Amino acid sequence: MISVFKPLLPKAEEIFPFISRIDANRYYSNNGPLLVEFEARILQALRCSSGNVVTSSNCTMALVQALRARNLDDLPLNSLCIVPSWTFVASPAAILLAGMIPYFADVAAETWSLDPSQLGVLVERLRTEGKTVAAVMPVAPFGAPIDVAAWEAFETTTGVPVVIDAAASFDSLTMAGGLPPVPVSHIPIVVSLHATKVFGIGEGGFVITSDAALADRIRRFGNFGFFGSREACLPGWNSKLGEMYAAVGLAQFDQWADTRQEWVDLTIQFRELAAPLAPHAHVPDVMVGDWVSTYGLLQLNDHESNLPRIMNYMTEHGVETRCWWGGGCHQHPAYNKFGREDLVQTERLGKTVLGLPFWRKLPRHEMARSFSVLADALAADT
């Protein structure tokens, strides 16, 4: 079976020098020296001097911290946070943990994300229905860039705080492909450092914002409400990133140029192998750019594909596949009770987007075999 994904982090001998520093300084958590250095390296990678980076134990908790930091006052009962259903379930989970209720909106066909120019109408309608919209959480799909300036304008117009879930967008934010850096916004942008991401450390996440006071609140929420004293100013929790994970992150930075080039080469190879499948399947436009992610996605022709049958066929022929976001969060039993708009595009994407094997060190002949099996599956389905 060709696996759909295999994480690959720095090797033990590459991490060991940083662990030796932990042994020497006997600092294991609580914003230790390795973590301070790691956050500085993140800021350097983002190529900005006006930003503030706050790390967290995982991306879900980073989202929770950012949501709570943007809503310090007591939230009215049943306050809503609008979020796309086309996302991983961590997004609505974070909303619930932050004391709000997810409300699922549809995404635009072109961007696979919420459209800020259209969302203001939804906010006003919900308000006229007597509901409180406490936040909006746009999601950058599968690592794609997101229009931060458009969300700043939305926030100014509606007064609704925004937190951007950019879990897979480390590369599109750092713009390592040579594009200009993204201006750091006061809007908190949350990025995952999970092992499944292009810049993975095993587990972790971080928030970037230009608002220093907001960054302080985010850090307080992840440190029992403490920051610079033993007085809990906020009812926080413990979601700090430990020194061991910072050690992995520093080792990852030392080899990031080579690691990123592997993702670039893999992406080029994937696109080359996908080209002959047209018009039955193609690399989605939203996944095309100078950035990289860990998702090898194809979009199948609506009228020719039966996704479950194609996936079963490929499994039977030794190729693992994945519908990374399923049919949308609203179809999960844990979240199908929450309010939602008509989700036409979400459900269409859930029926046509297929994840193929895509990981560093994946042999070219195995990737080629994955596409060959898919071609046979598509032929059998027509």
Order of alpha helices (4+ residues) and beta strands (2+ residues): alpha-alpha-beta-alpha-beta-alpha-beta-alpha-beta-alpha-beta-alpha-beta-beta-alpha-alpha-alpha-beta-beta-alpha-alpha-beta-alpha
